[in-house]
Amino acid sequence: MDTLGSLEQLGLSKKEAQIYVFLLYSGPSTPTEIANGTGIKRPNIYEYVGNLEKQGLVHYQLINKRKLIVASPPEKITELIEEKLNLAKQLVPTLAQRVGDSFQSKITFYKGKKAMQELFKDALFCQQKEIFYQWSPEDMNKILDKKVIEEFIKVRLKKGIKIRSLRPAEKESFYQNETDNEFGKKMTEVAYISPEYSFSLSYAIYDDKAAFYSSQKESYGFLVESKEFAEVQRMLYQIAWNNSGKLNQ
């Protein structure tokens, strides 16, 4: 594992990560010893140590009349991340409310397989815990990758997100996690459209959003964020659902 790289991903700067790892391996040290061991200029050591101290990752300790810098146990990193996570959980509802108060409709376009996979995964963050799909399994398995879809289903079920899936009967393809246990079946309603109305483009409606996915041939997608648009799409979806045939899983 790239220890320094991982610490940077957790929020430390490159220099802070170097100092923290040095202290863990070398034990209590003076600024001069840290500078010699890491190659960081001594005058800059105090700034980086100060940042680490604010996060509780290092502290000063008097040992044999010498003021040394000591690394906190690695478990402190977990505590730090948990504190940030709790703060984020408190902050998100406030930010979401502000976004809602000043919400403006927008359309975001996605091009290419990776981008479309990210668009697809956006539905996992839906607040209403329900997604309405018009879905062509055969085509979506190609453009999104069936493994990505099956992993999505695992997370969806874990989060308790229910779906309705309107599919073309001649392109039917069930996903194992939707059918191999009672909970998966309970959280997955499927109906089919008559073969005369075959389609390859798919879409999803959730919260105040509607996401569209093209076939592999064109490889694009777009997300419409609009309460009115989503409501109209739900209405049209319900009409199609009421006139479809239920599939036996």
SVG drawing of the C-alpha trace seen along z (x, -y; Angstrom):
<svg xmlns="http://www.w3.org/2000/svg" viewBox="-53 -31 73 48">
<polyline fill="none" stroke="black" stroke-width="0.4" points="0.0,0.0 1.2,-3.5 1.1,-4.9 1.9,-8.5 -0.6,-8.5 -3.3,-7.1 -2.7,-9.7 -2.9,-12.4 -6.3,-11.0 -7.5,-11.3 -6.7,-15.0 -3.1,-15.5 -0.7,-17.4 2.3,-15.5 4.7,-17.1 2.4,-16.5 2.1,-12.9 5.9,-12.6 6.3,-14.1 3.6,-11.9 5.1,-8.7 8.6,-9.7 7.5,-10.3 5.7,-7.0 8.8,-5.1 11.5,-7.2 9.7,-8.1 9.8,-11.4 12.0,-13.9 13.1,-17.5 12.3,-19.8 16.0,-19.4 15.7,-15.6 12.5,-15.7 14.1,-18.1 17.1,-15.8 15.0,-12.7 12.4,-14.0 14.4,-16.5 11.9,-19.2 13.4,-22.6 13.5,-23.2 11.7,-26.6 8.7,-24.9 8.6,-22.0 6.8,-24.2 3.9,-25.1 3.3,-21.4 3.6,-20.2 1.2,-22.9 -1.4,-21.6 -0.9,-18.1 -1.3,-19.2 -4.6,-20.9 -5.9,-17.6 -4.6,-15.7 -2.1,-13.7 1.0,-14.9 1.7,-16.6 4.7,-18.0 6.2,-16.1 9.0,-17.0 11.4,-14.1 14.7,-14.4 14.3,-18.2 13.9,-18.2 10.7,-19.4 10.0,-16.7 7.3,-16.1 5.4,-12.8 3.1,-11.1 -0.4,-10.1 -1.3,-6.4 -2.6,-5.6 -6.0,-4.9 -6.4,-8.6 -6.8,-8.8 -9.9,-6.7 -11.3,-9.1 -10.4,-12.1 -12.3,-10.6 -15.3,-9.7 -15.4,-13.3 -15.4,-14.7 -18.0,-12.2 -20.3,-13.2 -19.8,-16.9 -20.6,-16.1 -23.8,-14.4 -24.9,-17.4 -23.9,-19.8 -25.5,-18.0 -29.2,-18.6 -28.5,-22.3 -26.8,-22.6 -29.5,-20.6 -32.1,-22.9 -30.3,-25.9 -30.0,-24.3 -33.7,-23.5 -34.6,-27.1 -32.6,-28.4 -33.1,-25.5 -32.9,-26.1 -33.6,-23.5 -30.5,-22.3 -29.4,-19.7 -26.0,-17.9 -24.6,-15.8 -22.5,-12.7 -20.4,-11.2 -18.6,-7.9 -18.9,-4.7 -17.2,-5.9 -19.3,-9.1 -22.5,-7.2 -21.6,-4.8 -21.3,-7.8 -24.7,-9.1 -26.2,-5.7 -24.8,-5.6 -26.3,-9.0 -29.6,-7.3 -28.1,-5.5 -28.3,-8.9 -32.0,-9.4 -33.8,-10.7 -37.3,-9.2 -35.9,-5.6 -37.7,-4.8 -36.7,-4.8 -38.8,-4.4 -37.0,-2.8 -37.8,-2.2 -35.0,0.2 -33.6,2.2 -31.3,4.8 -29.7,6.1 -28.6,2.6 -27.7,1.3 -25.6,4.4 -23.4,3.4 -23.1,-0.4 -22.9,-0.3 -21.4,3.2 -23.5,5.9 -21.0,6.2 -21.5,2.5 -25.3,2.9 -25.2,6.0 -23.0,4.1 -25.4,1.2 -28.3,3.6 -26.4,4.8 -25.9,1.3 -29.5,0.4 -30.9,3.2 -28.6,2.5 -29.9,-1.1 -33.5,0.1 -34.2,-1.6 -37.2,-0.1 -37.6,-0.2 -40.2,0.3 -38.7,1.5 -40.6,1.3 -38.8,3.5 -39.2,4.8 -40.2,8.4 -38.1,9.5 -34.9,8.1 -35.5,9.4 -32.6,10.2 -33.0,10.6 -30.2,9.7 -29.5,12.3 -29.7,10.1 -33.2,9.1 -34.5,12.6 -32.5,14.9 -34.1,13.9 -37.4,12.7 -36.1,9.2 -34.8,8.6 -38.1,9.6 -40.0,7.4 -37.8,4.4 -38.1,4.9 -41.3,4.6 -41.0,5.5 -43.5,5.2 -43.0,5.5 -44.0,3.5 -45.4,5.1 -42.8,6.2 -44.3,3.7 -42.9,0.9 -39.3,2.1 -36.7,-0.5 -32.9,-0.7 -32.7,-4.0 -33.4,-3.8 -34.3,-6.3 -34.7,-6.6 -36.9,-9.0 -36.1,-9.7 -36.6,-12.6 -36.7,-15.7 -34.5,-14.1 -34.8,-12.2 -31.7,-10.5 -31.5,-9.2 -29.1,-6.6 -28.5,-6.0 -27.6,-2.6 -23.9,-1.7 -24.2,-2.9 -24.4,-6.6 -22.9,-6.3 -24.2,-9.4 -26.5,-10.3 -28.0,-13.4 -29.6,-14.3 -32.5,-16.7 -32.9,-18.3 -36.4,-19.8 -39.3,-19.1 -41.9,-19.9 -40.2,-17.8 -39.8,-14.8 -43.5,-15.0 -44.6,-14.9 -42.3,-12.0 -43.7,-10.1 -47.2,-10.7 -46.3,-9.4 -44.5,-6.5 -47.6,-5.6 -49.7,-5.5 -47.3,-3.1 -47.0,-1.0 -50.8,-0.7 -51.0,0.6 -48.1,3.1 -48.0,6.7 -46.5,7.9 -43.7,10.4 -43.5,13.4 -40.1,13.6"/>
</svg>
